[in-house]
């Protein structure tokens, strides 16, 4: 099974659908788009669509595991700064995540991340 198929299976489970046609409707894409993603093992395209949608953090973590951070969308590969800058952002996020977990406020963090993602996608 290729990585794209694994991601699509996870999305089918998330949306509780049994066919690729049903998944296409949930993702608001054509059925042949999904077929193309599968045949090309297009994890970047799938990950981008997942990030455009309102998908929970645990599913995004699964995307990260399946793609091995290959998408460049969620792991900072599209960031053109210095490596230490990228590391600094990761440290800040890890601290924020730890605080959110410790105070039982993951829902607030998830809401903030959705808003940030929306603004970033709109900007560019």
N, C-alpha and C positions, 0 to 999 in steps of 0.2 A: 504494500500500500504506500503510495507516495504521500508527501507531507500535505499537499493540497487536499487530497481525499480525507486525510485524518482531520484536517480543519473543518472541512465541509460536514463530516460526520458529527463533529462536536457541535457545529451550528444546528444541524438537524435535531440533535438531542436537546439543545438549548431551546429551540423553538417548538419542540415536540411535533415535528412533521415527519412523514414517512417517505416522501418523494422529493426528488430534486426540483420538480415543478412547484411544489408547495414551498420549498426553501427559496426558490427564485422569487416567488410572490412576497415572502417575508422580507427579503433583502431588496426588493424593488429593482430587480434586474431581470433580463431575459433568461429563459432556460438555457439557451445556447451559450450565454456568458458563463454560466456555471460549468457547462460541459467543456468550454475552452479552458477555464481555470484548471479543471481536473487533468485534461490532456497535456497541458503545458506545465503542470505542477507549479502554477502561478501563485505561490504563497504571498508574494508582495501584494498582488491585487486583492487577494482575499483579506489579508491583514489590514490593508487600507480601508476596505469596505467595513470591516469589523470596527475599526477606530472611528469611522464616520457615524456608526450607529450607537445606540445606547446599550452597550454590552457591559455586564458586570465585570468587576476587576478580576474575579477568579477565572473567568473565561479568557480574559486578556492574558493572564499568567499562563494559561494553557497554550495560547497562541505562541507566546514567548518560548515555551518548552518545545513545542512541536517544530517551530521554525529554527530553533537553535540560535535565536537572535538574528536570523538571516534577513529579515525584512528591512532593517534599517529605519523602521518607522518608530518603534518603541524602545530601541536601545541606544539611540543617539548617533547612529552612523551618518545621519544627514546633518549633523552639527559640525560646522567647519571651524570650531574653536580649537584651543589646545586641549590635549588629553587631560591635563590637570583640571581644566574648567569642567569637562564632562564628568570627571570623578567628583568634583565638588558638588555638582548638581545631584549626582547619585547619593552622596552622603546626606545632603539636605533632604532629599526625598525619603531616604531610609529613616532619618530621625523623625520626619513628619509621620511616616507610616507607623513607627513605634509608638509615638504619642497617640495617634488615632486608635491603635489597638489597645493601648493601656487605658485609655479613657472610654473605651467602647463607643467610639465615634467614627467607625469606618464608613458609615453612610454619609457623613459630612465630607470626608475626604473624597469619596467616590463622586459626590455631587460637584465638588470643586474641580476634580479632574475632568469631568464631563464638560464643565463650563470652559476650562482652559483649552481642552481639545477643540471645542466648537470655535473659540476665538482664533486659535492657531490655524484651523482649516479655513476659516473665513478670510484670514489675513493673507493666506498665501499659498 
